[in-house]
Amino acid sequence: MTAVRTSSTRPSLGLARRALVALTLGAGMTLTSVVATAPAASAAPAASAAVTAPSHAAKVALNTALAQQGKPYAWGGSGPNSFDCSGLTSFAYKSAGISLPRTSKAQAGVGAPVARNALQPGDLVFFYSPVSHVGIYIGGGKMVHAPTSGSVVKTVSVDAMGHFAGARRPA
């Protein structure tokens, strides 16, 4: 006899909420419950979401990326229902009125270069050589990204990614 699972395959909302709140508090950020409760169904987060960022565009892009957490990775995905890494960053910055190239390699040439010790929320962080992965820096050593097939948009430590190739500030 085969068991039928009737509940969602997503982790419990309470667990996800606690993990995100712990992550954001550890990063020294303040998020409203709009971002901290669950992945948003819309392309942009509510205007009341609060993220510390150096510019309005970086704040909008970062809030948009964070609102996509839990959405599935899909190679070539550019939203709003699924993303690959550069699709997520393009989608997030487009919501802030900034157009980014479609690939992580091309995005690595946009904006001003940023030293790792000078990262600010909203900066694009790149990995591997040649560049083949990108995320958006949140603060506190964390980033939001669309990692790989079989995974979802999530936050992780920048150090967990492996070879850090550089960072750029598009806004």
Backbone as numpy.savetxt, mean C-alpha at the origin, in Angstrom:
# Nx Ny Nz CAx CAy CAz Cx Cy Cz
-17.73 -37.65 3.15 -18.57 -36.48 3.15 -17.69 -35.25 3.15
-18.02 -34.26 2.34 -17.25 -33.04 2.23 -17.87 -31.96 3.09
-17.05 -31.33 3.90 -17.54 -30.22 4.72 -17.69 -28.99 3.85
-18.73 -28.25 4.08 -18.97 -27.01 3.34 -18.73 -25.86 4.28
-17.88 -24.98 3.87 -17.58 -23.81 4.69 -18.52 -22.69 4.27
-19.26 -22.18 5.22 -20.24 -21.14 4.90 -19.75 -19.75 5.23
-18.67 -19.64 5.96 -18.17 -18.32 6.30 -17.17 -17.86 5.25
-16.85 -16.60 5.30 -15.89 -16.01 4.38 -14.51 -16.59 4.63
-13.68 -16.60 3.60 -12.31 -17.09 3.76 -11.39 -16.00 4.27
-11.89 -14.79 4.42 -11.07 -13.72 4.97 -10.87 -13.94 6.46
-9.75 -13.41 7.00 -9.56 -13.51 8.44 -10.66 -12.73 9.15
-10.87 -13.06 10.42 -11.92 -12.37 11.15 -11.66 -10.88 11.14
-12.75 -10.11 11.03 -12.64 -8.65 10.98 -12.02 -8.12 12.25
-12.36 -8.72 13.39 -11.79 -8.27 14.66 -10.29 -8.44 14.68
-9.80 -9.58 14.22 -8.36 -9.84 14.17 -7.68 -8.88 13.21
-8.26 -8.69 12.04 -7.68 -7.77 11.05 -7.66 -6.35 11.60
-8.72 -5.94 12.26 -8.79 -4.59 12.83 -7.71 -4.41 13.88
-7.59 -5.39 14.78 -6.57 -5.28 15.85 -5.16 -5.23 15.26
-4.90 -6.04 14.24 -3.57 -6.06 13.62 -3.27 -4.73 12.95
-4.24 -4.17 12.24 -4.01 -2.89 11.56 -3.84 -1.76 12.56
-4.64 -1.76 13.61 -4.51 -0.72 14.63 -3.14 -0.82 15.29
-2.70 -2.04 15.62 -1.38 -2.21 16.22 -0.28 -1.74 15.28
-0.42 -2.07 13.99 0.57 -1.66 13.01 0.63 -0.15 12.89
-0.53 0.49 12.79 -0.53 1.94 12.60 -0.07 2.66 13.85
-0.42 2.16 15.02 0.06 2.79 16.25 1.57 2.64 16.36
2.08 1.46 15.97 3.52 1.24 16.00 4.26 2.13 15.01
3.58 2.51 13.93 4.19 3.38 12.94 4.03 4.85 13.30
3.32 5.14 14.40 3.14 6.52 14.83 2.12 7.26 13.98
1.18 6.55 13.41 0.19 7.18 12.54 -1.17 7.13 13.20
-2.05 7.97 12.71 -3.42 7.98 13.17 -4.32 7.69 11.99
-5.14 6.66 12.11 -6.10 6.35 11.06 -7.47 6.31 11.68
-8.48 6.75 10.96 -9.84 6.64 11.46 -10.33 5.24 11.23
-11.48 4.92 11.77 -12.03 3.58 11.63 -12.38 3.25 10.19
-12.50 4.24 9.33 -12.79 3.96 7.93 -11.70 3.09 7.32
-10.45 3.39 7.62 -9.34 2.62 7.07 -9.05 1.40 7.94
-9.22 1.51 9.24 -8.80 0.45 10.14 -9.79 -0.70 10.24
-11.00 -0.58 9.73 -11.97 -1.64 9.94 -11.89 -2.75 8.92
-11.83 -2.43 7.64 -11.83 -3.47 6.62 -11.48 -2.83 5.30
-11.10 -3.65 4.31 -10.83 -3.09 3.00 -12.05 -2.36 2.47
-11.84 -1.18 1.94 -12.95 -0.39 1.41 -13.36 -0.90 0.05
-14.63 -0.78 -0.26 -15.13 -1.22 -1.55 -14.92 -0.15 -2.61
-14.77 1.09 -2.18 -14.61 2.17 -3.14 -13.15 2.38 -3.48
-12.90 3.15 -4.53 -11.55 3.39 -4.99 -10.79 4.33 -4.07
-11.47 5.24 -3.40 -10.80 6.21 -2.55 -11.36 6.15 -1.14
-10.53 6.38 -0.14 -11.01 6.35 1.23 -11.82 7.59 1.55
-12.49 7.54 2.66 -13.25 8.70 3.11 -12.31 9.85 3.39
-12.78 11.05 3.17 -11.95 12.24 3.36 -11.52 12.40 4.81
-12.21 11.78 5.76 -11.89 11.96 7.16 -10.69 11.13 7.61
-10.21 10.19 6.78 -9.07 9.38 7.17 -7.85 10.26 7.37
-7.12 10.03 8.47 -5.99 10.89 8.79 -4.69 10.10 8.73
-3.79 10.52 7.88 -2.48 9.93 7.77 -1.48 11.07 7.79
-0.42 10.92 8.55 0.62 11.93 8.56 1.46 11.75 7.30
1.51 12.76 6.46 2.29 12.70 5.22 2.79 14.10 4.91
3.88 14.21 4.14 4.49 15.51 3.87 3.71 16.39 2.90
2.79 15.83 2.14 2.01 16.63 1.19 0.60 16.08 1.10
-0.30 16.90 0.58 -1.68 16.46 0.40 -1.74 15.27 -0.56
-0.98 15.32 -1.64 -0.99 14.23 -2.62 -0.50 12.93 -2.00
0.57 12.99 -1.22 1.10 11.79 -0.56 0.06 11.23 0.42
-0.63 12.11 1.14 -1.67 11.68 2.08 -2.81 10.97 1.37
-3.28 11.56 0.27 -4.38 10.95 -0.49 -3.94 9.60 -1.07
-2.75 9.56 -1.65 -2.26 8.31 -2.24 -2.10 7.23 -1.17
-1.55 7.58 -0.04 -1.33 6.61 1.03 -2.66 6.12 1.58
-3.60 7.01 1.83 -4.93 6.59 2.30 -5.60 5.67 1.28
-5.46 6.00 0.01 -6.07 5.16 -1.03 -5.44 3.77 -1.03
-4.12 3.71 -0.97 -3.44 2.40 -0.95 -3.84 1.59 0.28
-3.87 2.22 1.44 -4.25 1.52 2.66 -5.68 0.99 2.59
-6.55 1.73 1.92 -7.94 1.30 1.79 -8.10 0.06 0.91
-7.06 -0.29 0.16 -7.13 -1.46 -0.72 -6.69 -2.74 -0.03
-6.26 -2.65 1.23 -5.77 -3.83 1.94 -6.82 -4.94 1.92
-6.32 -6.14 1.69 -7.19 -7.30 1.64 -7.64 -7.65 0.23
-7.45 -6.75 -0.72 -7.82 -7.05 -2.11 -6.75 -7.95 -2.72
-7.15 -8.85 -3.61 -6.20 -9.85 -4.11 -5.17 -9.29 -5.09
-4.00 -9.93 -5.06 -2.97 -9.67 -6.05 -3.41 -10.31 -7.37
-3.21 -9.59 -8.45 -3.42 -10.15 -9.79 -2.38 -9.52 -10.70
-1.59 -10.34 -11.37 -0.57 -9.82 -12.26 -1.24 -8.92 -13.30
-0.74 -7.71 -13.45 -1.32 -6.74 -14.37 -2.52 -6.01 -13.81
-2.92 -6.34 -12.57 -4.09 -5.72 -11.97 -3.84 -4.27 -11.59
-4.74 -3.40 -12.03 -4.58 -1.98 -11.72 -5.81 -1.42 -11.01
-6.60 -2.30 -10.40 -7.73 -1.89 -9.57 -9.01 -1.76 -10.36
-10.08 -1.54 -9.70 -10.18 -1.37 -8.24 -10.36 -2.67 -7.47
-10.52 -3.80 -8.15 -10.80 -5.05 -7.44 -9.58 -5.91 -7.16
-8.50 -5.73 -7.92 -7.27 -6.49 -7.71 -6.10 -5.66 -8.22
-4.91 -5.98 -7.72 -3.73 -5.17 -8.01 -2.49 -6.01 -8.13
-1.54 -5.53 -8.95 -0.16 -5.96 -8.80 0.56 -4.78 -8.16
1.84 -4.89 -7.91 2.52 -3.85 -7.12 2.45 -2.47 -7.76
2.81 -2.38 -9.03 2.80 -1.07 -9.69 1.39 -0.61 -10.02
0.47 -1.55 -10.16 -0.93 -1.17 -10.35 -1.48 -0.49 -9.11
-1.08 -0.97 -7.93 -1.51 -0.36 -6.68 -0.95 1.05 -6.54
0.34 1.22 -6.80 0.94 2.54 -6.65 0.38 3.52 -7.67
0.17 3.06 -8.90 -0.43 3.92 -9.94 -1.85 4.33 -9.55
-2.63 3.37 -9.09 -4.01 3.61 -8.67 -4.05 4.62 -7.52
-3.17 4.43 -6.54 -3.15 5.30 -5.36 -2.78 6.73 -5.75
-1.74 6.89 -6.53 -1.32 8.24 -6.90 -2.27 8.88 -7.91
-2.94 8.09 -8.73 -3.94 8.64 -9.65 -5.06 9.31 -8.85
-5.43 8.72 -7.70 -6.47 9.31 -6.85 -6.03 10.66 -6.30
-4.73 10.90 -6.28 -4.19 12.17 -5.81 -3.88 13.12 -6.96
-4.25 12.71 -8.18 -4.03 13.57 -9.35 -2.65 13.47 -9.95
-1.91 12.43 -9.60 -0.55 12.25 -10.13 -0.50 10.97 -10.95
-0.06 11.09 -12.18 0.03 9.95 -13.09 1.42 9.33 -12.98
1.44 8.02 -12.71 2.69 7.28 -12.66 2.75 6.30 -13.82
3.94 5.98 -14.30 4.05 4.92 -15.32 3.51 3.60 -14.78
3.26 2.66 -15.64 2.59 1.42 -15.25 3.50 0.38 -14.58
4.80 0.40 -14.84 5.66 -0.65 -14.28 6.53 -0.12 -13.13
6.94 -1.02 -12.25 7.80 -0.62 -11.14 9.13 -0.08 -11.65
9.67 -0.67 -12.70 10.93 -0.20 -13.26 10.80 1.23 -13.76
9.72 1.54 -14.45 9.50 2.91 -14.95 9.21 3.88 -13.80
8.48 3.42 -12.79 8.18 4.28 -11.64 9.45 4.65 -10.88
10.48 3.81 -10.96 11.74 4.06 -10.26 12.47 5.28 -10.81
11.99 5.84 -11.92 12.60 7.03 -12.47 11.77 8.29 -12.28
10.68 8.19 -11.55 9.76 9.32 -11.37 10.05 10.05 -10.06
9.95 11.37 -10.10 10.10 12.16 -8.87 11.54 12.28 -8.43
11.69 12.74 -7.21 13.02 12.98 -6.65 13.52 11.76 -5.89
14.81 11.42 -6.04 15.35 10.30 -5.26 15.36 10.63 -3.77
15.19 9.61 -2.95 15.15 9.79 -1.49 16.06 8.75 -0.86
16.93 9.20 0.04 17.78 8.27 0.79 16.92 7.45 1.74
17.33 6.23 1.99 16.53 5.36 2.87 16.31 5.98 4.24
17.30 6.65 4.77 17.15 7.26 6.09 16.34 8.55 6.08
15.86 8.96 4.90 15.03 10.16 4.78 13.62 9.85 4.28
13.23 8.57 4.32 11.90 8.18 3.83 10.80 8.89 4.60
9.76 9.28 3.87 8.57 9.89 4.45 7.35 9.14 3.93
6.24 9.15 4.69 5.02 8.51 4.21 4.63 9.01 2.83
4.31 8.07 1.96 3.94 8.39 0.58 5.06 8.15 -0.41
6.29 8.00 0.06 7.40 7.73 -0.85 7.25 6.34 -1.46
7.65 6.22 -2.71 7.68 4.92 -3.37 8.98 4.23 -3.00
8.89 2.97 -2.60 10.08 2.19 -2.24 10.22 1.03 -3.23
11.45 0.83 -3.71 11.71 -0.13 -4.78 12.65 -1.22 -4.31
12.50 -2.40 -4.93 13.26 -3.57 -4.51 13.79 -4.34 -5.70
14.93 -4.99 -5.47 15.60 -5.91 -6.39 16.37 -5.17 -7.48
17.22 -5.91 -8.16 18.02 -5.36 -9.24 18.00 -6.33 -10.41
17.43 -5.93 -11.52 16.78 -4.65 -11.78 15.50 -4.53 -10.96
15.05 -3.28 -10.79 13.83 -3.02 -10.03 12.69 -3.85 -10.60
12.01 -4.58 -9.68 10.86 -5.39 -10.11 9.74 -5.40 -9.08
9.85 -4.56 -8.05 8.78 -4.47 -7.05 8.75 -3.07 -6.46
7.53 -2.60 -6.14 7.35 -1.27 -5.56 6.25 -1.31 -4.52
6.39 -0.47 -3.50 5.37 -0.28 -2.48 5.34 1.18 -2.11
4.44 1.54 -1.21 4.35 2.92 -0.72 4.70 2.91 0.77
5.68 3.73 1.11 6.15 3.82 2.49 5.05 4.44 3.36
4.82 3.84 4.54 3.81 4.31 5.48 4.44 5.14 6.59
5.62 4.74 7.00 6.29 5.33 8.16 6.65 4.21 9.11
7.54 4.47 10.02 7.91 3.48 11.02 8.52 2.21 10.44
9.15 2.31 9.26 9.78 1.15 8.64 8.80 0.23 7.92
7.55 0.66 7.73 6.51 -0.17 7.10 6.12 0.38 5.73
5.55 -0.50 4.92 5.05 -0.11 3.61 3.78 -0.88 3.30
2.98 -0.38 2.37 1.82 -1.08 1.86 2.16 -1.49 0.43
1.80 -2.73 0.06 2.13 -3.21 -1.28 1.24 -4.37 -1.67
1.28 -4.71 -2.95 0.62 -5.90 -3.47 1.74 -6.90 -3.74
1.93 -7.88 -2.86 3.16 -8.67 -2.88 3.34 -9.67 -4.01
2.46 -10.62 -4.17 2.69 -11.68 -5.14 1.42 -12.49 -5.34
1.42 -13.32 -6.36 0.27 -14.17 -6.65 -0.11 -15.01 -5.43
-1.39 -15.09 -5.17 -1.89 -15.84 -4.03 -1.97 -15.03 -2.76
-1.55 -13.78 -2.80 -1.57 -12.93 -1.62 -2.53 -11.77 -1.84
-2.56 -10.85 -0.89 -3.44 -9.69 -0.94 -2.63 -8.43 -0.64
-3.20 -7.28 -0.95 -2.59 -6.01 -0.60 -2.48 -5.96 0.92
-1.29 -5.63 1.42 -1.06 -5.63 2.86 0.12 -4.75 3.23
0.28 -4.56 4.54 1.42 -3.81 5.05 2.46 -4.78 5.59
3.71 -4.44 5.37 4.84 -5.24 5.84 6.00 -4.31 6.17
6.99 -4.86 6.81 8.22 -4.13 7.06 8.99 -3.98 5.74
9.56 -2.83 5.53 10.41 -2.63 4.35 11.56 -3.64 4.37
12.06 -3.96 5.55 13.18 -4.90 5.68 12.81 -6.32 5.28
11.52 -6.65 5.30 11.08 -8.01 4.97 11.17 -8.30 3.48
11.39 -7.30 2.67 11.34 -7.46 1.23 12.62 -7.97 0.60
13.73 -7.83 1.25 14.98 -8.23 0.62 15.74 -7.02 0.13
16.31 -7.11 -1.06 17.20 -6.07 -1.58 16.47 -4.75 -1.83
16.73 -3.75 -1.00 16.18 -2.41 -1.15 16.97 -1.72 -2.27
16.26 -1.29 -3.32 16.93 -0.70 -4.48 16.88 0.81 -4.51
16.03 1.42 -3.67 15.95 2.88 -3.66 14.54 3.34 -3.41
14.40 4.67 -3.38 13.09 5.28 -3.12 12.98 6.58 -3.92
11.75 6.95 -4.22 11.46 8.19 -4.95 10.28 8.88 -4.29
10.26 10.19 -4.39 9.15 10.99 -3.87 8.43 11.62 -5.06
7.29 11.02 -5.47 6.59 11.55 -6.65 5.80 12.82 -6.38
5.48 13.10 -5.10 4.67 14.29 -4.78 5.37 15.20 -3.81
